[in-house]
Amino acid sequence: MAKEYNITRTAGLCAACRQELQPQQEFVATVREIAGEDDEAELVRQDYCPSCWEPVREQTTADKSVLGIWHARAAAPKEKKKTFVDDELLVSFFDRLQDAEEPAKVQFRFVLALILMRKRILAYDGTEPGQGDRPWLMHFRGSGRKCQVVDPHMDEDKVAEVSRQLGDVLEGDL
């Protein structure tokens, strides 16, 4: 059975200085893989205010455990949630999960591929010839860059669940 990752929404605090993120304040959010209980990997979200981000930016962007980095703005109290995520962030997250073998990460990447197909960024070319589970052959529209995506054979409920988890990861509101 696939492992589920429970990635929290922003706590509204900077991970470095622990100061509260103010409404409309810009911040940088990251998702990284860390060893959890029993040495099983967990995905953890960390948010940084601009002054704390600058000293850790270079080290964080080079860290292979960091799967995603994006800029966001803290929501105002009772402000309606905005769920806009730019295409570059989705492609970056998709690329960082390329060599993932853990079932939850493979599922995340598959759902990202579906989203990128819907946005007409990725195009489906067919499947790899052979026996057994065959990866989807795809290319990025415009550049022609090719990639493969493993189909984890999820049912509709599982796709919806992973989509919800992905949405939670990518949101930047309080």
C-alpha positions as CSV (number, residue, x, y, z in Angstrom):
1,M,0.0,0.0,0.0
2,A,1.3,3.5,-0.8
3,K,2.5,5.7,1.9
4,E,0.6,8.9,2.4
5,Y,2.3,12.2,3.1
6,N,0.5,14.7,5.4
7,I,2.0,18.0,4.5
8,T,0.7,20.8,6.6
9,R,-0.4,24.2,5.4
10,T,1.6,27.2,6.4
11,A,1.7,27.7,10.2
12,G,2.0,31.5,9.5
13,L,5.5,31.6,11.1
14,C,8.9,31.9,9.6
15,A,10.8,28.6,10.0
16,A,14.0,30.5,10.9
17,C,13.1,33.4,13.1
18,R,9.7,32.1,14.2
19,Q,8.1,35.5,13.6
20,E,4.5,35.6,12.5
21,L,4.0,36.3,8.8
22,Q,1.9,39.4,8.4
23,P,-1.2,39.6,6.1
24,Q,0.0,40.4,2.5
25,Q,3.7,39.8,3.5
26,E,5.7,38.0,0.8
27,F,7.4,34.8,1.9
28,V,9.2,31.8,0.4
29,A,7.8,28.3,0.9
30,T,9.8,25.1,0.5
31,V,8.9,21.4,0.6
32,R,11.7,19.1,1.6
33,E,12.1,15.4,2.3
34,I,13.4,14.6,5.7
35,A,13.8,11.3,7.7
36,G,10.9,10.8,10.0
37,E,10.1,8.2,12.6
38,D,11.5,4.7,11.8
39,D,13.8,6.4,9.1
40,E,10.8,6.7,6.8
41,A,10.8,9.8,4.6
42,E,8.4,12.7,5.3
43,L,7.6,15.8,3.2
44,V,7.8,18.9,5.3
45,R,6.8,22.5,4.4
46,Q,8.9,25.4,5.7
47,D,8.1,29.1,5.1
48,Y,10.7,31.9,5.3
49,C,10.3,35.6,5.6
50,P,12.4,37.6,3.1
51,S,15.1,38.5,5.6
52,C,15.6,34.9,6.7
53,W,15.4,33.5,3.2
54,E,18.4,35.4,1.8
55,P,21.0,33.8,4.1
56,V,19.7,30.2,3.4
57,R,18.7,30.6,-0.3
58,E,21.8,29.3,-1.9
59,Q,22.2,26.3,0.4
60,T,18.5,25.5,0.2
61,T,18.3,25.7,-3.6
62,A,21.3,23.3,-3.9
63,D,19.9,20.8,-1.3
64,K,18.7,17.7,-3.1
65,S,16.1,17.0,-0.4
66,V,14.3,20.2,-1.3
67,L,11.6,19.2,-3.9
68,G,9.9,22.6,-4.4
69,I,10.5,26.3,-3.7
70,W,8.0,29.0,-4.4
71,H,7.1,32.6,-3.5
72,A,3.8,33.4,-1.9
73,R,1.9,36.1,-0.1
74,A,0.3,35.6,3.3
75,A,-3.4,35.9,3.1
76,A,-5.3,38.6,4.8
77,P,-7.7,37.4,7.6
78,K,-10.9,36.1,6.1
79,E,-9.7,36.7,2.6
80,K,-11.0,34.3,0.0
81,K,-8.4,31.7,-0.8
82,K,-6.5,32.1,-4.1
83,T,-5.1,28.9,-5.6
84,F,-3.1,30.3,-8.5
85,V,0.2,28.4,-9.0
86,D,2.3,29.3,-12.0
87,D,3.3,26.8,-14.6
88,E,7.0,27.1,-13.9
89,L,6.5,25.9,-10.3
90,L,4.5,22.9,-11.5
91,V,7.2,21.9,-14.0
92,S,9.9,22.4,-11.4
93,F,8.1,20.2,-8.9
94,F,7.5,17.6,-11.7
95,D,11.2,17.6,-12.7
96,R,12.4,17.3,-9.1
97,L,10.3,14.1,-8.7
98,Q,11.7,12.5,-11.9
99,D,13.8,9.8,-10.2
100,A,11.4,9.2,-7.3
101,E,10.7,5.6,-6.6
102,E,8.6,5.9,-3.4
103,P,4.9,5.2,-4.3
104,A,3.6,8.5,-2.8
105,K,6.1,10.6,-4.9
106,V,5.3,8.6,-8.0
107,Q,1.7,9.3,-7.4
108,F,2.4,13.0,-6.9
109,R,4.4,13.1,-10.2
110,F,1.6,11.3,-12.1
111,V,-1.0,13.8,-10.9
112,L,1.4,16.7,-11.8
113,A,1.7,15.2,-15.3
114,L,-2.1,15.1,-15.6
115,I,-2.3,18.7,-14.5
116,L,0.4,19.7,-17.0
117,M,-1.4,17.8,-19.8
118,R,-4.6,19.6,-18.9
119,K,-2.7,22.9,-19.1
120,R,-1.4,21.8,-22.5
121,I,2.2,22.0,-21.3
122,L,2.8,18.2,-21.6
123,A,1.7,16.0,-24.4
124,Y,1.2,12.2,-24.3
125,D,3.1,10.3,-27.0
126,G,2.3,6.7,-26.1
127,T,3.8,4.0,-24.0
128,E,7.2,2.3,-23.9
129,P,7.1,-1.0,-25.9
130,G,7.6,-4.1,-23.7
131,Q,6.0,-6.1,-21.1
132,G,4.5,-5.3,-17.7
133,D,4.0,-1.7,-16.5
134,R,5.1,0.6,-19.2
135,P,5.8,4.3,-18.6
136,W,4.0,7.0,-20.5
137,L,6.2,8.7,-23.1
138,M,5.6,12.4,-23.1
139,H,7.1,15.7,-24.3
140,F,6.9,19.3,-23.3
141,R,5.0,21.4,-25.9
142,G,7.2,24.1,-27.5
143,S,10.5,22.7,-26.5
144,G,10.0,19.1,-27.5
145,R,11.9,18.0,-24.3
146,K,11.0,14.3,-23.7
147,C,10.2,12.6,-20.4
148,Q,8.6,9.4,-19.0
149,V,5.9,9.2,-16.4
150,V,5.1,6.0,-14.4
151,D,1.4,5.3,-14.3
152,P,0.7,4.1,-10.7
153,H,-2.7,2.9,-11.7
154,M,-4.7,4.9,-9.2
155,D,-8.4,4.9,-9.1
156,E,-10.4,8.2,-9.3
157,D,-10.7,8.5,-5.5
158,K,-6.9,8.1,-5.1
159,V,-6.2,10.7,-7.9
160,A,-8.6,13.1,-6.1
161,E,-6.9,12.5,-2.8
162,V,-3.4,13.1,-4.2
163,S,-4.7,16.2,-6.1
164,R,-6.0,17.6,-2.8
165,Q,-2.7,16.9,-1.0
166,L,-0.8,18.5,-3.9
167,G,-3.1,21.6,-3.7
168,D,-2.4,21.8,0.1
169,V,1.3,21.7,-0.6
170,L,1.2,24.4,-3.2
171,E,-1.1,26.8,-1.4
172,G,0.4,29.9,0.2
173,D,-2.4,31.1,2.4
174,L,-2.6,31.1,6.1
